[in-house]
Amino acid sequence: MKAAVYQGNQKLVIEELPVPEPGPGEVLVKISHSAICGTDVHAFLYDIAPAGAVMGHEFSGRVAAVGPGVTAWKEGDRVIGGGGTPPSGMEAPLRRQEQYNYRLEGFTDTRKRGYAEYTLLNDWAPLGIPDNVTDLHASLTEPCSVAVRAVRLSNMKLGDVVAVLGAGPIGLLTIQAAKAAGARKVIVSEPSATRRDTAIKLGADAVVDPSKEDAIPAIINLSEGDGPHVVFECAAAPPTLDAALNMVRKKGNVMLVALAWESVPMLPVDWAGKEIQLNTTFGAEPYDWKVALDLISSGKIDLEPMILSTDFLALDGIQDAFESLIKPSTQVQMVVRF
């Protein structure tokens, strides 16, 4: 099988690897679509993925074979590459450790995952794809689950005014998740015209171009002069966390969704007097995946405007794609199509 193997030093090489055989309690999945995630781009940019790893965790496909003892799946079943409930003791480290540092502990294995033609999963790991959801749309369940969890943990209430900083894939999904949860107004800050247009198509009530105006007063003014009740920081640009804390209203909530991998400037004396609640979220749990898949299936999350024909690529183009994504980009959601 073909696989994009990380070699270190920002280098992905397409190699021919043996198709793995499923062992007891495992399923072999023939991957159909694998979306490129910003987390993998950071692992590439900062060279922290271990050499020999095959990254990629936003994927869908079909069961190609099952190992001994597997009864929940059969050959041909359509699945996404996660969302199942792990048995006790097999939870992800960040769910069971009291102290967890993703930068230091998040890329420590060399599993062969979504940027390959086949991958192995434990039989408890995947979720089945509803009949009315395409393989392409199903591959975005994982990032959708991240947005769902961010909204669920944000303390957002019915009728709140919300700001979303950054209209990349997670930001665009957060817009829709917030709307589905009852946000009255969603304001988006995004420098890319393509992404701003997509945000409007997906339900944003107003957009701000931070490259042309100061987003803080602009969003406060669009929030009836008080600032948003909740700000979702989905950009991880150097100024955006401090901007979120400056624009949120008194006793409001800031949800940190995107992760900066370098130090960012902050001046707490400017906003501490507002008694703000700063929340963090990371990844998603099985319930969030199920909610995300239901929202996609019901049409409350619309993925079609996020997927432009120019953003599909073959596995052979993944090095060029990653090199483009480590720079400021206008792509909405890039997807490897097998």
N, C-alpha and C positions, 0 to 999 in steps of 0.2 A: 504494500500500500504506500501511497505518497503521504508524506508528513512534513510539516515545516518545523524543523528541529533548530532550537536556539543554540548557537555556537558560542555565545559570549561576544562582548564588544560590539553590540548592536548589529548582530549578523544572524539572519535566519536563512537556513539552507534547506532546499527541498531534497529529501532523501527517500529512498525506497526501503521500507522496513517490513518485516514479516507481519502479516495479519495476525493479531493475537487470538489465542484460543480461550474461550470462556471456561473458567474453572467452576468449582461448586459455588452456587449462589451468585453467579455472574451472568451478565448478558453482554453480547457483542452488538454494538450499534453501528450501522452504516450511516455516516453523517451526510445530511442533505444540505444544511445551511449552518454556517458558523459566523455569528456577528463578532466584530472586533470591538473589544471593550477597552475603555480608557485605562483600566488597571493593568492590562497587558502592555499597553503602550508605555506606561510608567516603568514597568519592569524592564522593557526594552531600552527606554531612554536612560535609566539609571543603572542599567546592566546588573540587575539583581536576580534575574531569573537564572537558575543553575544551568550550566551547559548540559545539553542533552535533553532538556525539557521540551515538550510539545504543549504550548499554552493553548488557551481557548476554553471558555466555560459557558458561552452563550450559544448553544447549538440544539439542533433537532435532527431527527433521522428515523430510521426503522430498525427494529430488532432483526439482526441477521442470523443470530444463533443464540441458544441458551445453554448454560452449563448444567451439570447434574444438580438435581434438587430444585430447580427453578419451576415454579408453577404459576406465578403471577403474570408471566409474559410468554408470548409465542412468536415465532418467526413472522415478520410482516407487521407487527404492531408499531404504530407511530408513537414516538416518545420525544420528550424534551430531556435534556441532560442534567436534570436536578429537580428538586422540589419534594422528593420523598422524605419520609421521616426516618432518621437513622436509629438503629437500635441503641439502647443505653450503652454508653461508653464509646460510641463511634461518632459522637457529635464533633463538629469542627472545633479546633483548638480554641478559637475565640469565643465559642459558646460554653466551654467548660473550664477555662482557665480564669483565675481571678485577675491575673495580670497578663496582658497580651499586647505585643508590639507588632503590628502588621508589617511595618517596614523591615523589621529584622526577622520575623518568623513566618511571613506570608508566602514566601517562595522558597521552600526547602525540599521539594521533591522533584522527581523527573518523570512524573506520570505522563502518559501519552493521552492528550485530551482533544479539544475541539478542532485544532488546525491539522487534522489528519482525516483520511478517508474512513477510518474505523477507530472506535474506542471501546474500552471495557468499562462497564458500570456494575456496581453491586446491584442485585435485583431490587433492593428497597429504594434505590436512588432516583429513578426516573418517574415522571408523571406521564400518563397517557394524553394524547392530543385529541381534543374534541373534533368531531367530524366536520364542523363548520369553520375550523381554524386551519389555515394552510401551514405547511412546514416552515415557510419563510416567516410568517407572523409568529409561529410558535417559538422560533429561535430567539425572539426578543422577550420571552417570558421572564428570564432572569433579570434583565435591567428593569423591566416593568415591576417586578417584585421588590426591587430596591426602592423605587419611587413609592410603591404602596406602603412599605414599611416606614419610609421617611414621613409620609403624611400621617400614618397611624400613631407615630411617636411624637408628633410635633405639637400636640395640644391644640391643633386647629379646631375651631368650632363652626357649626352651621352659620353661614352668613358672614364669615370673616373675610376681610380684604387680605390678599396674599401677594407677596412678591417672589418671583423666581429669578435668581441671578444666574445667567447662563442657560442657553437654549440648545445645548448639545443633546444627545439622546436621553440622558437622565433628566435634564431640565424639561424637555418636551413631554416626557412621561409624567413628571411631577405636576406639570400644568394640568394634565388630564386627570390624574389621581386626585388632585385638590378639588377640581371641579366636580368629580364624581362624589367626593366627600362633603360637598355643600359649600365650597367657597363662593362668595357672592361676586367677587372681582379678583382677577388674576392679572398682575402687571409683570412684564418680563423685561429684563435688561440683557441685551445681547448685541455685540458689535457687528456680527455677520448679517448682512441683508437677507441672505438665503434662509438663515435660521430664524430671523425675525418674521419673515413671511410665513414660514412653517408654523411658528408659534401662534400666529393669528389664525391660521387654518385649523389649528387644534384647540382653539377656544380661548386664547389669551385676549383679554379685553383691551389692553394697551401695551405698547412696546416702547422701549427707550433704547437709543443708541449711545452707549457710554463713551464711545470714541468721539462723539460730537457734543455731548452735554454732560453735566455732572449728574450722575444717576441718583445721588442721594436726594437733593431737593426736588428733582423731577418726579421721583417715585413718591416722596412725601406729598407733593402737590396732587398727584393722581390718587392719593389715598385720603382725600378730603382734608388734607392739611395736617393729619395726625400721624401718618405713617402706617404701614401695614401691621395687622395683628400678628402675622407670621411671615418671616422671610426664609426661604429655602436657598441656601448657598450651594449652587450646583456648578460653579465655575472653577473654583480653586485657583483663580488668578491672584497675583500678589495683593491687590487692594480689596478683594471682594468680601472677605470675612469682616474686616473692619468696617467696610461700607454697609454690610448687612446690619451690624450692631448700631451703626449711626442712624440708619433710616427707620428701624423698627420702632413702633410706638412704645410709650411708657408701659412697663410691665408686659411687653410683648414677648414673643418667642422667636428665636433664631434656630433653625435646624441646619447643622453642618452636614451636607450630603457628599459633596466632592472633597477630595483629599489633596491638599497641597503637600508636596514632597520636599519643599524648601521652606525656610523661615519666612514668615509674612509679617509686614509691619502692622502694629496695632498701637492705639493710644487710648487705653481704658478710661482715662479721666474724662474723655469726651462723652462717653455714653453710660458709664457706670451708674450715674444718678437716676437713670430710667428704671433701674431694678429689673433688668432683662433676664429672661431665662435662656441660656444657651444649651441646646441639646445636640447630641451626636447620634448618628446611626451608622451601621455598617452591614452591608450585605442584606440578607433576608433569611427568614425562617420558613419552614414548610407551609405554615398558614398563609404567609405573604405570597408565596408562589401560587397557592390555590386561588387566592383572591385575584391575583394578577391574571391568571388564566381565565377565570370567570369574567373579568372585565373585558378581556380581549374577545372572548367568545360572544359576549352580549353586545359588543360594539360600543361600550362606554369608553374603551380605550381604542382609538383609531391609529393604526400603525402605518397605513398606506402612505400618508403624506411624508412620513419620516424616511421612506425608502425610495431614493431616487435611482433611476436606471443607471446613472453614471457612477453610482457608489457600489455596484457589484464588481467582484473580481474573482478570478480563478486563483487557486492556491499558489500557482507560480508567480503571482503578482504581489505576494504578501510582503516581501522586503520593501518594495517601492511604497506600498500602502503605509507601512509603519514609519518609513522615513518621512512621508508627507504628514502623518498625524502627530509627529513630535514637534512640528512647527505650528504656528497659528493657522487654523484651517477653517474652511467653510463647509466641509462635508457634514451631512447630518448623521447618517448611520451607514458605515461600510460593512458589507456582508460578503464572506467567502461562500461562493456557490459551487458545490461539487457536481 
